[in-house]
């Protein structure tokens, strides 16, 4: 028995040493960090549909990750950059299938030109009802901050700077999202609160997004005019109803009433009054 215990202890010690050496090799050496940087560039490029280059990977990995001088480009040229992306998170929470972030910040992001257009969705898909996701991933972002996001003069007619902050919690059906942002020139304002609480059978939505014609949001989306979107709801999840109203520049206006049973795997029924603007009219067959 004594021999078995000694062998088991030595095996455990060897395993711990191997894990420790692997940890040091991956997170503390130039080669290990280079591998992580290359992997992140590939993952971000795939997610954004372009080429992403990271100038430097810093921080006390893996709990603190700092990406500096990030450049996002398409086949033509760079269209966005970020001075620093800082992630302070708890990687071991992944063992319990949770993403736990203490703080996430984007500092000095810049849109140098309008983002490349994404491929259009299939116009043959049925409309009038939208299937809602049956579950949400377990994710918590205690603090999110956006500092000095710049939209270039080439996009908005003059440089616009946007700052914002918020939080997110999605856990076992519970959803809490808060995000507020504004531009230094007051051309853009975002105030948003979304709470879905199954235990209280309550859904609350209070969202207002406003952007002038030369604002950051309207310019980035290429709306050809100012935008104002307001969404509101305060209803039981079992008989959920929400109102949505919006003016989307040259694309027109929207007034919609949404209904669904959010406690079941039900579709979202939409009763909408849409007024097409000049841009949308030109895109119709």
C-alpha positions as CSV (number, residue, x, y, z in Angstrom):
1,X,0.0,0.0,0.0
2,X,2.8,2.3,0.9
3,X,4.4,1.7,-2.5
4,X,1.1,2.5,-4.2
5,X,0.8,5.8,-2.3
6,X,4.4,6.8,-3.2
7,X,3.9,6.0,-6.9
8,X,0.6,7.9,-6.9
9,X,2.2,10.9,-5.3
10,X,5.1,10.8,-7.7
11,X,2.6,10.6,-10.7
12,X,0.6,13.5,-9.3
13,X,3.7,15.5,-8.8
14,X,4.9,14.7,-12.4
15,X,1.5,15.7,-13.8
16,X,1.6,19.0,-11.8
17,X,5.1,19.7,-13.0
18,X,4.1,19.0,-16.6
19,X,1.1,21.4,-16.3
20,X,3.2,24.1,-14.7
21,X,5.8,23.8,-17.4
22,X,3.1,23.9,-20.1
23,X,1.6,26.9,-18.4
24,X,4.9,28.7,-18.3
25,X,5.8,27.7,-21.8
26,X,2.4,29.0,-23.2
27,X,1.9,32.2,-21.3
28,X,5.3,33.3,-20.2
29,X,7.6,32.7,-23.2
30,X,8.0,34.6,-26.4
31,X,7.2,31.5,-28.4
32,X,4.1,30.8,-26.4
33,X,2.8,34.3,-26.6
34,X,3.5,34.4,-30.3
35,X,1.4,31.3,-30.8
36,X,-1.5,32.8,-28.8
37,X,-1.2,36.1,-30.8
38,X,-1.3,34.2,-34.1
39,X,-4.3,32.2,-33.0
40,X,-6.2,35.3,-31.9
41,X,-5.5,37.0,-35.2
42,X,-6.9,34.0,-37.1
43,X,-10.0,33.8,-34.9
44,X,-10.7,37.5,-35.1
45,X,-10.1,37.5,-38.9
46,X,-12.6,34.7,-39.3
47,X,-15.2,36.4,-37.0
48,X,-14.9,39.8,-38.7
49,X,-14.5,38.6,-42.3
50,X,-11.3,40.4,-43.0
51,X,-7.6,40.5,-41.9
52,X,-6.8,41.3,-38.3
53,X,-3.3,42.1,-37.1
54,X,-2.3,42.5,-33.5
55,X,0.8,44.7,-32.8
56,X,1.5,43.3,-29.4
57,X,0.1,40.9,-26.8
58,X,0.7,42.0,-23.3
59,X,-0.7,41.5,-19.8
60,X,-0.5,38.9,-17.0
61,X,-1.8,36.0,-19.0
62,X,-4.2,34.3,-19.0
63,X,-6.2,36.3,-16.5
64,X,-5.3,39.7,-18.0
65,X,-5.0,40.0,-21.8
66,X,-4.0,43.3,-23.5
67,X,-4.0,43.6,-27.3
68,X,-2.3,46.7,-28.5
69,X,-2.3,48.3,-32.0
70,X,-5.0,46.2,-33.5
71,X,-5.6,46.8,-37.2
72,X,-8.7,45.5,-39.1
73,X,-8.5,45.5,-42.9
74,X,-10.1,44.1,-46.0
75,X,-8.5,43.4,-49.4
76,X,-8.4,47.1,-50.1
77,X,-6.9,48.7,-47.0
78,X,-7.3,49.1,-43.2
79,X,-10.8,50.3,-42.2
80,X,-10.5,50.3,-38.4
81,X,-7.9,50.2,-35.6
82,X,-7.9,50.0,-31.8
83,X,-5.1,51.3,-29.6
84,X,-5.8,48.8,-26.8
85,X,-8.2,46.1,-25.9
86,X,-8.0,45.0,-22.3
87,X,-9.7,41.9,-20.9
88,X,-9.6,41.1,-17.2
89,X,-11.4,37.8,-16.8
90,X,-11.5,34.5,-14.9
91,X,-10.4,31.7,-17.3
92,X,-11.0,28.9,-14.9
93,X,-14.8,29.7,-14.9
94,X,-14.8,27.9,-18.3
95,X,-14.6,24.6,-16.4
96,X,-18.2,25.3,-15.3
97,X,-19.1,26.4,-18.8
98,X,-19.2,30.1,-17.9
99,X,-17.5,33.2,-19.2
100,X,-16.8,35.5,-16.3
101,X,-15.3,38.9,-17.2
102,X,-14.5,41.5,-14.6
103,X,-13.7,44.2,-17.0
104,X,-13.5,44.7,-20.8
105,X,-12.3,47.9,-22.3
106,X,-11.7,49.3,-25.8
107,X,-9.5,52.4,-25.8
108,X,-8.8,54.5,-28.8
109,X,-10.8,52.7,-31.4
110,X,-11.0,54.4,-34.8
111,X,-13.1,53.9,-37.9
112,X,-11.0,55.1,-40.8
113,X,-13.6,54.5,-43.4
114,X,-17.0,52.9,-43.6
115,X,-16.9,49.1,-42.7
116,X,-17.2,46.7,-45.7
117,X,-20.7,45.7,-46.5
118,X,-21.8,42.3,-45.3
119,X,-23.5,39.8,-47.6
120,X,-27.3,40.2,-47.7
121,X,-29.5,37.7,-46.0
122,X,-31.5,35.3,-48.2
123,X,-34.6,37.3,-49.3
124,X,-36.5,34.0,-49.9
125,X,-36.6,33.3,-46.1
126,X,-40.2,33.6,-44.7
127,X,-41.0,36.8,-42.9
128,X,-43.5,37.7,-40.2
129,X,-42.2,35.5,-37.4
130,X,-38.8,35.2,-35.9
131,X,-37.6,32.2,-33.9
132,X,-36.1,33.2,-30.6
133,X,-33.1,31.4,-29.1
134,X,-34.1,28.7,-26.6
135,X,-31.1,29.4,-24.3
136,X,-28.4,31.9,-23.8
137,X,-24.7,31.2,-22.9
138,X,-23.7,31.8,-19.3
139,X,-21.7,35.0,-19.6
140,X,-21.0,37.9,-17.2
141,X,-19.3,41.1,-18.1
142,X,-19.3,43.2,-14.9
143,X,-17.9,46.3,-16.6
144,X,-17.6,47.2,-20.2
145,X,-16.1,50.6,-21.3
146,X,-15.6,52.3,-24.7
147,X,-13.2,55.2,-24.5
148,X,-12.6,57.7,-27.3
149,X,-14.0,55.8,-30.3
150,X,-13.3,58.0,-33.2
151,X,-15.3,58.1,-36.5
152,X,-13.1,59.8,-39.2
153,X,-14.1,62.9,-41.1
154,X,-14.2,60.8,-44.3
155,X,-17.2,59.0,-42.8
156,X,-19.2,61.6,-40.8
157,X,-18.0,64.9,-42.5
158,X,-16.1,65.7,-39.3
159,X,-14.4,63.6,-36.7
160,X,-16.8,62.4,-34.0
161,X,-15.7,60.8,-30.7
162,X,-17.9,58.4,-28.7
163,X,-17.6,57.2,-25.1
164,X,-19.7,54.5,-23.4
165,X,-20.0,52.1,-20.6
166,X,-22.2,49.1,-19.6
167,X,-22.6,45.6,-18.2
168,X,-24.0,42.2,-19.2
169,X,-25.2,39.2,-17.3
170,X,-26.8,36.1,-18.9
171,X,-27.2,33.2,-16.5
172,X,-29.7,30.4,-16.5
173,X,-32.4,32.3,-18.5
174,X,-31.7,35.6,-16.7
175,X,-30.6,38.5,-18.9
176,X,-29.5,41.9,-17.8
177,X,-27.9,44.4,-20.2
178,X,-27.1,48.0,-19.7
179,X,-25.2,50.3,-22.0
180,X,-25.0,54.0,-22.3
181,X,-23.0,56.1,-24.7
182,X,-22.7,59.6,-26.0
183,X,-20.6,61.7,-28.3
184,X,-18.6,64.7,-27.2
185,X,-20.5,66.8,-29.7
186,X,-23.9,65.4,-28.6
187,X,-24.6,64.1,-32.1
188,X,-25.2,60.6,-30.6
189,X,-26.9,59.3,-27.5
190,X,-27.5,55.7,-26.5
191,X,-29.4,54.7,-23.3
192,X,-30.4,51.0,-23.0
193,X,-31.7,48.8,-20.3
194,X,-32.9,45.2,-21.0
195,X,-33.9,42.8,-18.3
196,X,-35.4,39.3,-18.7
197,X,-36.1,37.7,-15.4
198,X,-37.7,34.2,-15.5
199,X,-38.0,34.0,-11.7
200,X,-40.1,37.2,-11.6
201,X,-41.8,36.4,-15.0
202,X,-40.9,39.9,-16.1
203,X,-39.4,41.5,-19.2
204,X,-38.3,45.1,-19.3
205,X,-36.9,47.0,-22.3
206,X,-36.1,50.7,-22.2
207,X,-33.9,51.6,-25.2
208,X,-33.3,54.9,-26.9
209,X,-30.8,55.4,-29.7
210,X,-30.5,58.8,-31.4
211,X,-28.0,59.9,-34.0
212,X,-27.9,63.1,-36.1
213,X,-27.1,62.9,-39.8
214,X,-23.4,63.6,-39.1
215,X,-23.4,61.5,-36.0
216,X,-21.2,58.4,-35.5
217,X,-24.0,55.8,-35.6
218,X,-25.9,57.2,-38.5
219,X,-22.7,57.7,-40.5
220,X,-21.3,54.3,-39.8
221,X,-24.5,52.6,-40.9
222,X,-24.8,54.8,-44.0
223,X,-28.3,55.8,-43.3
224,X,-28.2,59.0,-45.3
225,X,-29.9,60.9,-42.6
226,X,-30.5,61.1,-38.8
227,X,-31.8,58.1,-36.8
228,X,-34.0,57.7,-33.8
229,X,-35.0,54.3,-32.4
230,X,-37.0,53.7,-29.3
231,X,-38.0,50.3,-27.8
232,X,-40.1,49.8,-24.7
233,X,-41.7,46.9,-22.8
234,X,-42.7,46.1,-19.2
235,X,-44.7,42.8,-19.3
236,X,-44.9,39.3,-18.1
237,X,-42.7,36.9,-20.0
238,X,-45.6,34.5,-20.6
239,X,-47.5,37.3,-22.4
240,X,-44.7,39.5,-23.5
241,X,-45.4,42.6,-25.7
242,X,-43.0,45.3,-26.8
243,X,-43.2,48.5,-28.9
244,X,-40.6,49.5,-31.4
245,X,-40.5,52.8,-33.3
246,X,-37.8,54.1,-35.5
247,X,-36.7,56.7,-38.0
248,X,-33.8,55.4,-40.1
249,X,-32.7,58.3,-42.2
250,X,-33.2,57.7,-46.0
251,X,-34.3,54.1,-45.3
252,X,-37.7,55.2,-43.9
253,X,-39.6,54.6,-40.7
254,X,-40.8,51.7,-38.7
255,X,-43.6,51.2,-36.1
256,X,-43.9,47.7,-34.7
257,X,-45.7,45.7,-32.0
258,X,-44.0,42.5,-31.0
259,X,-45.7,39.6,-29.1
260,X,-44.4,36.3,-27.8
261,X,-44.5,33.8,-24.9
262,X,-40.9,34.0,-23.7
263,X,-41.4,31.2,-21.3
264,X,-41.8,28.7,-24.1
265,X,-40.1,28.0,-27.4
266,X,-42.5,30.3,-29.3
267,X,-41.9,32.4,-32.3
268,X,-41.9,36.2,-32.1
269,X,-45.0,37.6,-33.9
270,X,-44.5,41.0,-35.5
271,X,-47.2,43.5,-36.5
272,X,-45.4,46.3,-38.2
273,X,-46.1,49.5,-40.1
274,X,-43.2,50.3,-42.4
275,X,-42.7,53.4,-44.5
276,X,-39.9,53.0,-47.0
277,X,-37.5,55.8,-47.7
278,X,-35.6,56.7,-50.8
279,X,-32.7,54.3,-50.3
280,X,-35.0,51.3,-49.6
281,X,-37.2,52.2,-52.6
282,X,-34.1,52.1,-54.9
283,X,-33.2,48.7,-53.6
284,X,-36.5,47.1,-54.3
285,X,-36.8,44.9,-57.4
